């Protein structure tokens, strides 16, 4: 039996953004609390998500500014919940409190610095702390690729430690499960596929693989070090004689540091023309943190993934 057939026996994995949208629409809409919602791009995405029945929203921020922005854009606020809080940092805390209190399922960043939002997320009183490190996982639909590809962490942790990488993997595995991918196949990336004491990334990769083998990382098959070609191409792995349950079939790519993750991810978007969506994971509920440079579709799909996970 081929590897792809073996994977299909484990359940129906979502293989495209269209699959994700269909899965979200099959469920009751989740509620997203938006912190400092008076933002053009955010309100346009909110309207799109409501029209497609992906989610409902509670907009936290300066209500007067929200209404002015919505009116300028032609965005309807009918039946949209709003909470008036003109102070940005207080708005972040109120949005987080809605999620931690069970009145919303997903948190979303509006017109506020990411650091200020995450400070509220990590607050010991009202926050969404779990004990795991927060990390960013991006999901890509790559043209010509037969499955969704996940990359972590190109957005938050600059030079994660071994234990932080274990948390980062576990965060991504949680998302993979709701995408129908279980157990997730995780490749710990390095420049080579052999352990080299002069290359710390290869040593950490081997340690993470052993941690998964002994149950310190759950619901995942982890292997490394693997170079990128060996992680995603069966042909490359076979050509190099690599025997691994992950080689050529990786669902999640774990990069050595933020530079590698950022460069790899942007290469997929701007060179390979891939579609992207992403979430901050590791909190009790998913956090949607989009970039100003993200497309409307990327923002919409990030909300959809958050709703699927929330």
NORQUILIN-V314017 format. One record per backbone hydrogen bond with DSSP energy under -1.0 kcal/mol. NH is the residue of the N-H (numbers start at 1). CO is the residue of the C=O. E is the energy in kcal/mol with one decimal. If there is no record, write none. Layout:
[[NH CO E] [NH CO E]]
This chain:
[[6 2 -2.0] [7 3 -1.9] [8 4 -1.8] [9 5 -1.1] [10 7 -1.4] [11 8 -1.3] [14 179 -3.1] [20 16 -1.6] [21 17 -2.5] [22 18 -2.2] [23 19 -2.3] [24 20 -2.3] [25 21 -2.3] [27 24 -1.6] [32 56 -2.9] [33 106 -3.0] [34 58 -2.6] [35 108 -2.7] [36 60 -1.5] [37 60 -1.6] [39 37 -2.6] [43 39 -2.6] [44 40 -2.3] [45 41 -2.0] [46 42 -2.7] [47 43 -2.2] [48 44 -2.0] [49 45 -2.8] [50 46 -2.3] [51 47 -2.6] [52 48 -1.9] [53 50 -1.1] [54 49 -3.0] [56 30 -2.8] [58 32 -2.6] [59 81 -2.8] [60 34 -2.5] [61 83 -2.3] [66 62 -2.6] [67 63 -2.7] [68 64 -2.2] [69 65 -2.5] [70 66 -2.7] [71 67 -2.6] [72 68 -2.2] [73 69 -1.8] [74 70 -1.1] [75 70 -2.8] [80 77 -2.0] [81 57 -1.2] [83 59 -2.8] [85 61 -2.8] [91 87 -2.5] [92 88 -1.9] [93 89 -1.8] [94 90 -2.4] [95 91 -2.4] [96 92 -2.5] [97 93 -2.4] [98 94 -1.6] [99 95 -1.5] [100 96 -3.1] [101 97 -2.0] [102 99 -1.6] [103 98 -2.3] [104 98 -1.1] [105 31 -2.9] [106 31 -1.7] [107 286 -2.2] [108 33 -2.5] [109 288 -2.9] [110 35 -1.4] [111 36 -3.4] [112 110 -1.8] [117 113 -1.9] [118 114 -2.8] [119 115 -1.7] [120 116 -1.2] [121 117 -1.9] [122 118 -2.0] [123 120 -1.2] [127 123 -1.5] [128 121 -3.6] [135 281 -2.3] [137 279 -2.5] [138 151 -2.6] [139 277 -3.5] [140 149 -3.1] [141 275 -2.1] [145 142 -2.4] [149 140 -2.2] [150 251 -2.8] [151 138 -2.5] [152 253 -2.4] [165 161 -2.4] [166 162 -1.8] [167 163 -2.0] [168 164 -2.7] [169 165 -2.5] [170 166 -2.3] [171 167 -2.7] [172 168 -1.9] [173 169 -2.5] [174 170 -1.8] [175 171 -1.3] [176 172 -2.6] [177 173 -2.2] [178 174 -1.1] [179 175 -1.0] [180 177 -1.6] [181 176 -2.7] [184 219 -1.5] [186 221 -3.2] [187 252 -2.9] [188 223 -2.4] [189 254 -2.5] [190 226 -1.5] [199 196 -2.8] [202 199 -1.7] [203 199 -1.1] [204 200 -2.4] [205 201 -1.9] [206 202 -1.9] [207 203 -2.1] [208 204 -2.5] [209 205 -2.1] [210 206 -2.0] [211 207 -2.4] [212 208 -2.2] [213 209 -2.0] [214 210 -1.7] [215 212 -1.5] [216 211 -2.8] [221 184 -3.0] [223 186 -2.3] [226 188 -2.0] [231 227 -1.6] [232 228 -1.7] [233 229 -1.9] [237 233 -2.1] [238 234 -2.7] [239 235 -2.5] [240 236 -1.7] [242 237 -2.7] [248 230 -1.7] [249 246 -2.7] [250 231 -2.2] [251 185 -2.9] [252 185 -2.2] [253 150 -3.1] [254 187 -2.8] [255 152 -2.1] [258 158 -2.4] [261 257 -2.0] [262 258 -2.8] [263 259 -2.6] [264 260 -2.5] [265 261 -2.3] [266 262 -2.4] [267 263 -2.0] [268 264 -1.8] [269 265 -1.7] [270 266 -2.9] [271 267 -2.0] [272 267 -1.8] [274 268 -2.8] [275 141 -2.2] [277 139 -1.8] [279 137 -2.0] [280 287 -3.0] [281 135 -3.3] [284 128 -2.2] [287 280 -1.9] [288 107 -3.3] [294 291 -1.3] [299 295 -2.1] [300 296 -2.6] [301 297 -2.9] [302 298 -1.8] [303 299 -2.0] [304 300 -2.2] [305 301 -2.5] [306 302 -2.3] [307 303 -2.7] [308 304 -2.0] [309 305 -2.0] [310 306 -2.8]]
